[in-house]
Amino acid sequence: MPDPRPIEDIIAKLRESGVLGTGVVARRPLSGGVSCDIWLLEEGASRVVVKQALPKLRVKDDWFADVGRNATEQAYIGYVGRFRPDAVPRILHADPGLGFFAMEFLGDGYENWKAQMLMGRADPETARRAGALLGEIHRRSWGDADLRATFDTTANFHQLRTESYLLTTGRRHPGMRELFEEEAARMEATRLCLAHGDFSPKNILVADERIVLLDCEVAWYGEPAFDAAFLLNHLHLKALHNPPMCGEFLNLAAEALGAYRGALGTDRFGDMDARTARQLLMQMLARIDGKSPVEYLTQEAKRDAVRAFVGEHLPGGLWREGVAGVSCAWGRMVSFNIQ
């Protein structure tokens, strides 16, 4: 896989395309998680954001992925932008040869949802908007054969999610390895709708009347329960991070799931509650012992609490009670066992 091209080459391409002019370009690296380089480029009144996928992700473990996911992200943004242009940024230029695309800079009026929650702000309206947006994307893409062909990206999803989250975690917990492997195989064989693959608060920008979804490079036509659990997992882990606000964060999870279910429709929801709950338990442990652990659960007592909780309730079948059952048990654990 090729190394990322220097930012100077990207600036030259943006000048050629007319996105940037001939003036001095100020460049500032932005936080882009572990999978990509992101730059804010400013030239006069023009401000654009450039994103370039990395062949090796910035984590402790060896974690490689195809940089072609950059094109997958563009396709996802293009699809959602056709019916919810308010929910994704506009793409200004793309260059497959250099493996980057440029998108609009939304401005300083947006806040990162994850950052808000880490500061102790738990807004139910944001949770409802996020859940409703996810449900709408899943509903609109449900059973779409053309999208299934466009996002036939299971190999990419395997590199970025199945292997790094489920299979790695299963190997590190041999007593549950078979459960993780079975779920990984089931999930990769499921083809229901367009999944985002990284539907996390860190990838949602919030303004007064708008949320904007970012970081769509893991998009895959597959299992919607993965997306739902991915969002709910972050809300549950925030409750563990900040136990005095446990009730508020679990309420966000309930609001998000209710809005998601309403937007998706009960006819499609079916047994997804149990599937989502099973994924939720696995993803909790994956964010402790997979290749991409959350950075804010630094106390070993809290990390051990996640291990004990999943170690008891995943084999014990708590997921059969649905997300509400997992959330209730999680709330008791956080409230009574974490000092």
C-alpha positions as CSV (number, residue, x, y, z in Angstrom):
1,M,0.0,0.0,0.0
2,P,1.4,3.4,-0.9
3,D,2.5,5.9,1.7
4,P,0.5,9.1,2.0
5,R,1.6,11.8,-0.4
6,P,3.1,15.0,1.0
7,I,0.7,17.8,1.7
8,E,2.5,20.0,-0.8
9,D,1.4,17.6,-3.7
10,I,-2.1,17.9,-2.5
11,I,-2.0,21.7,-2.4
12,A,-0.7,21.7,-5.9
13,K,-3.6,19.5,-7.1
14,L,-6.1,21.8,-5.4
15,R,-4.6,24.8,-7.1
16,E,-4.9,23.0,-10.5
17,S,-8.6,22.2,-9.8
18,G,-9.4,25.8,-8.7
19,V,-10.3,24.9,-5.2
20,L,-7.4,27.0,-4.0
21,G,-5.9,30.1,-5.5
22,T,-2.3,31.1,-6.0
23,G,-1.9,32.8,-2.6
24,V,0.0,31.6,0.4
25,V,-1.7,28.5,1.9
26,A,-1.7,28.1,5.7
27,R,-2.0,24.5,6.8
28,R,-3.0,23.1,10.1
29,P,-3.3,19.4,11.0
30,L,-6.6,18.5,12.5
31,S,-7.3,15.6,14.8
32,G,-8.4,12.7,12.6
33,G,-8.4,9.7,14.9
34,V,-6.2,6.8,14.0
35,S,-6.9,6.1,10.4
36,C,-6.2,9.2,8.4
37,D,-4.4,12.5,8.0
38,I,-6.7,15.6,8.0
39,W,-5.6,19.1,7.2
40,L,-7.3,22.5,7.3
41,L,-6.0,24.6,4.4
42,E,-6.6,28.3,4.4
43,E,-5.9,30.6,1.4
44,G,-7.4,34.0,1.7
45,A,-11.1,33.6,2.3
46,S,-11.0,29.9,1.2
47,R,-10.9,27.2,3.9
48,V,-11.1,23.6,3.0
49,V,-10.5,20.3,4.8
50,V,-8.4,17.6,3.2
51,K,-8.6,14.0,4.2
52,Q,-6.2,11.2,3.2
53,A,-6.4,7.6,4.4
54,L,-3.4,6.0,6.0
55,P,-2.2,2.5,5.1
56,K,-1.1,1.8,8.7
57,L,-3.4,3.0,11.5
58,R,-1.9,4.9,14.5
59,V,-2.4,2.3,17.2
60,K,-0.2,0.2,19.3
61,D,-1.0,-3.0,17.4
62,D,-0.1,-3.6,13.8
63,W,-3.3,-2.6,11.9
64,F,-3.2,-2.2,8.2
65,A,-6.1,-1.3,5.8
66,D,-6.6,-0.6,2.2
67,V,-6.4,3.2,1.4
68,G,-9.1,2.6,-1.2
69,R,-11.6,3.2,1.7
70,N,-11.1,6.9,0.8
71,A,-13.3,6.3,-2.2
72,T,-15.8,4.4,-0.1
73,E,-16.2,7.4,2.1
74,Q,-16.8,9.7,-0.8
75,A,-19.5,7.3,-2.1
76,Y,-21.2,7.3,1.3
77,I,-21.2,11.1,1.6
78,G,-22.5,11.3,-2.0
79,Y,-25.4,8.9,-1.3
80,V,-26.5,10.5,2.0
81,G,-26.1,14.0,0.5
82,R,-28.8,13.2,-2.1
83,F,-31.5,13.1,0.5
84,R,-29.9,14.7,3.6
85,P,-27.5,17.3,2.3
86,D,-27.6,18.9,5.8
87,A,-26.2,15.8,7.4
88,V,-22.9,15.5,5.5
89,P,-20.2,17.9,4.3
90,R,-19.9,18.9,0.6
91,I,-17.1,17.3,-1.3
92,L,-15.2,19.9,-3.3
93,H,-12.6,17.8,-5.1
94,A,-11.3,14.2,-5.1
95,D,-8.1,12.7,-6.5
96,P,-7.9,8.9,-6.5
97,G,-4.3,9.1,-7.7
98,L,-3.2,10.9,-4.6
99,G,-5.8,9.2,-2.4
100,F,-7.4,12.2,-0.9
101,F,-10.5,14.4,-1.1
102,A,-11.3,17.9,-0.1
103,M,-14.5,19.0,1.6
104,E,-16.0,22.2,2.9
105,F,-14.9,23.6,6.2
106,L,-18.1,23.9,8.2
107,G,-16.9,26.8,10.4
108,D,-16.4,27.5,14.0
109,G,-20.0,27.2,15.0
110,Y,-19.9,23.4,15.3
111,E,-18.9,21.4,18.3
112,N,-17.8,17.8,18.5
113,W,-20.5,15.6,20.2
114,K,-17.9,13.5,22.0
115,A,-16.1,16.5,23.3
116,Q,-19.4,17.9,24.6
117,M,-20.1,14.7,26.5
118,L,-16.6,14.5,28.0
119,M,-17.2,17.9,29.3
120,G,-20.3,16.7,31.1
121,R,-22.9,17.9,28.6
122,A,-25.6,15.3,27.9
123,D,-28.2,16.7,25.4
124,P,-31.1,14.4,24.6
125,E,-32.0,16.3,21.5
126,T,-28.6,15.5,19.9
127,A,-29.1,11.9,20.8
128,R,-32.5,11.9,19.2
129,R,-31.2,13.6,16.0
130,A,-28.3,11.1,15.8
131,G,-30.6,8.1,16.2
132,A,-33.1,9.4,13.7
133,L,-30.4,10.1,11.1
134,L,-29.0,6.6,11.4
135,G,-32.5,5.1,11.2
136,E,-33.3,7.1,8.1
137,I,-30.1,6.1,6.3
138,H,-30.8,2.4,7.1
139,R,-34.4,2.6,6.1
140,R,-33.7,4.4,2.7
141,S,-30.9,1.9,1.8
142,W,-32.8,-1.2,3.0
143,G,-32.8,-3.9,0.3
144,D,-31.2,-1.6,-2.4
145,A,-29.4,-4.0,-4.8
146,D,-27.5,-1.1,-6.5
147,L,-26.1,0.1,-3.1
148,R,-25.3,-3.5,-2.2
149,A,-23.1,-3.7,-5.3
150,T,-21.5,-0.3,-4.7
151,F,-20.7,-1.0,-1.1
152,D,-19.5,-4.5,-1.5
153,T,-16.8,-3.7,0.9
154,T,-16.7,-6.6,3.3
155,A,-12.9,-7.0,2.9
156,N,-12.5,-3.4,4.1
157,F,-15.0,-3.8,6.9
158,H,-13.1,-7.0,8.0
159,Q,-9.8,-5.1,8.2
160,L,-11.2,-2.1,10.1
161,R,-13.9,-3.7,12.3
162,T,-14.3,-7.5,12.3
163,E,-10.7,-8.4,12.8
164,S,-9.6,-5.4,14.9
165,Y,-12.7,-5.4,17.1
166,L,-14.3,-8.8,17.3
167,L,-11.7,-11.3,16.4
168,T,-8.8,-9.7,18.2
169,T,-10.9,-9.3,21.3
170,G,-12.0,-13.0,21.1
171,R,-8.4,-14.1,20.9
172,R,-7.5,-12.1,24.0
173,H,-10.4,-13.7,25.9
174,P,-10.2,-17.4,25.0
175,G,-13.2,-18.4,27.0
176,M,-15.4,-16.3,24.8
177,R,-13.5,-16.7,21.6
178,E,-16.0,-19.0,19.9
179,L,-18.8,-16.5,20.7
180,F,-16.9,-13.6,19.0
181,E,-16.0,-15.8,16.0
182,E,-19.6,-16.9,15.5
183,E,-20.8,-13.3,15.7
184,A,-18.2,-12.1,13.3
185,A,-19.1,-14.7,10.7
186,R,-22.9,-14.0,11.1
187,M,-22.3,-10.3,10.8
188,E,-20.2,-10.5,7.7
189,A,-22.8,-12.7,6.1
190,T,-25.6,-10.2,6.7
191,R,-26.7,-7.9,3.9
192,L,-29.6,-5.6,4.9
193,C,-28.7,-2.0,4.4
194,L,-25.9,0.6,4.2
195,A,-24.0,0.7,7.5
196,H,-21.7,3.6,8.4
197,G,-19.3,1.4,10.4
198,D,-18.1,4.2,12.7
199,F,-21.3,5.9,13.8
200,S,-19.7,7.4,16.9
201,P,-20.1,10.8,18.8
202,K,-16.5,11.7,17.7
203,N,-17.7,11.7,14.1
204,I,-20.7,13.9,14.7
205,L,-20.5,17.7,14.7
206,V,-23.3,19.6,16.4
207,A,-24.7,23.0,15.8
208,D,-27.9,24.7,17.0
209,E,-30.2,23.1,14.4
210,R,-28.0,20.6,12.7
211,I,-25.8,17.6,13.1
212,V,-23.2,16.6,10.5
213,L,-21.8,13.1,10.1
214,L,-18.2,12.5,9.3
215,D,-15.6,9.7,8.8
216,C,-17.5,7.3,6.6
217,E,-14.6,5.2,5.3
218,V,-15.8,2.0,6.9
219,A,-19.2,2.1,5.1
220,W,-20.4,-1.4,4.1
221,Y,-23.7,-2.9,2.9
222,G,-24.4,-5.2,5.8
223,E,-25.7,-5.4,9.4
224,P,-27.5,-2.4,10.8
225,A,-27.2,-3.7,14.3
226,F,-23.5,-3.0,14.2
227,D,-24.1,0.8,13.7
228,A,-26.8,0.9,16.4
229,A,-24.5,-0.9,18.9
230,F,-21.5,1.3,17.9
231,L,-23.4,4.4,18.9
232,L,-24.9,3.0,22.1
233,N,-21.6,1.6,23.2
234,H,-20.0,5.0,23.3
235,L,-22.9,6.3,25.4
236,H,-22.6,3.5,27.8
237,L,-18.8,3.9,28.1
238,K,-19.3,7.6,28.8
239,A,-21.5,6.6,31.8
240,L,-18.6,4.5,33.1
241,H,-16.2,7.3,32.5
242,N,-18.4,9.8,34.5
243,P,-20.4,7.7,37.0
244,P,-22.3,10.7,38.6
245,M,-23.8,11.3,35.1
246,C,-24.6,7.6,34.5
247,G,-28.4,8.2,34.4
248,E,-28.0,11.1,31.9
249,F,-25.8,9.1,29.6
250,L,-28.0,6.0,29.7
251,N,-31.0,8.2,29.0
252,L,-29.1,9.5,25.9
253,A,-28.8,5.8,24.8
254,A,-32.5,5.2,25.3
255,E,-33.4,8.4,23.4
256,A,-31.1,7.5,20.5
257,L,-32.4,4.0,20.2
258,G,-36.0,5.2,20.3
259,A,-35.5,7.7,17.6
260,Y,-33.6,5.1,15.5
261,R,-36.4,2.6,15.8
262,G,-39.0,5.2,14.9
263,A,-37.0,6.3,11.8
264,L,-36.3,2.7,10.7
265,G,-39.8,1.4,11.3
266,T,-40.9,-1.4,13.5
267,D,-41.4,-3.8,10.5
268,R,-37.7,-3.7,9.8
269,F,-36.6,-3.6,13.5
270,G,-37.7,-7.2,14.1
271,D,-35.2,-9.1,16.2
272,M,-32.6,-6.3,15.9
273,D,-33.0,-5.4,19.5
274,A,-31.3,-8.6,20.6
275,R,-28.7,-8.5,17.8
276,T,-27.9,-4.9,18.8
277,A,-27.6,-5.9,22.5
278,R,-25.2,-8.8,21.7
279,Q,-23.1,-6.5,19.6
280,L,-23.2,-3.9,22.4
281,L,-21.7,-6.3,24.9
282,M,-19.0,-7.4,22.4
283,Q,-18.1,-3.8,21.4
284,M,-17.8,-2.8,25.1
285,L,-15.1,-5.3,25.5
286,A,-13.5,-4.5,22.2
287,R,-13.0,-0.9,23.2
288,I,-11.0,-2.2,26.1
289,D,-9.1,-5.1,24.7
290,G,-9.4,-4.8,20.9
291,K,-7.0,-2.9,18.6
292,S,-8.6,0.5,19.3
293,P,-9.2,1.0,23.0
294,V,-11.0,4.1,24.2
295,E,-8.5,6.6,25.5
296,Y,-10.6,8.0,28.4
297,L,-11.0,4.8,30.5
298,T,-7.6,5.0,32.0
299,Q,-8.3,3.5,35.4
300,E,-7.7,-0.2,35.5
301,A,-10.6,-0.8,37.9
302,K,-13.0,0.5,35.3
303,R,-11.4,-1.5,32.5
304,D,-11.6,-4.6,34.7
305,A,-15.3,-3.8,35.4
306,V,-16.0,-3.9,31.7
307,R,-14.2,-7.2,31.4
308,A,-16.1,-8.7,34.3
309,F,-19.5,-7.4,33.1
310,V,-19.1,-8.8,29.6
311,G,-17.5,-12.0,30.8
312,E,-20.6,-12.6,32.9
313,H,-23.4,-11.4,30.7
314,L,-22.3,-12.3,27.1
315,P,-22.1,-16.0,27.8
316,G,-25.0,-15.7,30.2
317,G,-27.3,-14.5,27.4
318,L,-28.3,-11.1,28.8
319,W,-28.5,-9.8,25.3
320,R,-31.6,-11.8,24.7
321,E,-33.4,-9.2,26.9
322,G,-32.5,-6.5,24.4
323,V,-30.7,-3.2,24.9
324,A,-32.9,-2.2,27.8
325,G,-31.8,-5.3,29.7
326,V,-28.1,-4.6,29.1
327,S,-28.5,-0.9,30.0
328,C,-30.3,-1.7,33.2
329,A,-27.6,-4.1,34.3
330,W,-24.8,-1.7,33.2
331,G,-26.4,1.1,35.2
332,R,-26.5,-1.0,38.3
333,M,-22.8,-2.0,37.9
334,V,-21.7,1.6,37.3
335,S,-23.8,2.9,40.3
336,F,-22.8,0.4,42.9
337,N,-19.4,-1.0,41.9
338,I,-17.4,2.0,40.6
339,Q,-16.1,4.4,43.2
